[in-house]
Amino acid sequence: MSDKKQTAVEWLMLNLHTAKDPFGTAKAMEKEQHETSYKKGFELRSYIHDSIYGGVEYWEKEPKRFEDYYNETYES
């Protein structure tokens, strides 16, 4: 079983005619995906700040760049 997620657009295309509220569901999925991306971006910005001004040693690992996160999460 793959742990890849569907984007809201992919979900909508597959469920447009069968879901009870396809647009509402897709919109909620999109909002959640935007929130996750925002948090990941803020985390990366904080890491970059710490790498410039000190404190990076307290991070367990460097956050992923957006392209890597997206590909690992959504691409097959």
N, C-alpha and C positions, 0 to 999 in steps of 0.2 A: 504494500500500500504506500502510495506517495504522500509525502507531507506538504506538497505544494498546494497553495491556495488559489482559488479563482479570483480574478479581479471582478469588480462589480459589473463591468461591461460583459465579461464572459458569462457570468451567472445570468444576467438579464437575457442575453441571446439564447441561452439554453432553456430558460424558464418563462419566457415572455408569454406563451400561450397556456401554460399549465399552472402557474402560481396564482394564489389568491390575490395578492397585491404586489405584482412584480416591480413596479416603479418605486413603491415605498420601501420594499425590501432592498432593492439595488441602491437606492439613495442612502439607506442606513448603512449598508455595507461600505459604500464609498466614503461616508463620513468617518467610519471606524478606520478605514485604510488611510485616510488623510491624517487622522489623529496619530496613528502609529508612525507615519512618515515624518510628521512634525516632531514627535518625540525623538525619533532616531536622528533627525537633523540637529536638534538642540543638543543631544548627547555628543554628536560629532563636533559641533561648534565648541562645546565645553572642553572636550579633549584637546582640540587645536589650541584653545586659549591656554590650557594648562601646559601644553608642550612648549609654548612660547614663554610663559611667565612663571612656570614652575608648578609642580603638583602632579605631573603626568605619572610619576612613580607610584601614585596611589591607585591608578587604574589597573584593573586585572588584565585588560587587553584593549587594543585600539578598536574603536567602533568601526563598523563596516561603512564603506562609501555607499551612496545611494544605489548606484548601478549594481554593485555586488549584492546588496540587500534585496533589491527588486528581482534580480535574476535567481537568487537562491530561494526566494519566497514564491514567485509567481511563474517563472519560466520553466518549461518541462525539459 
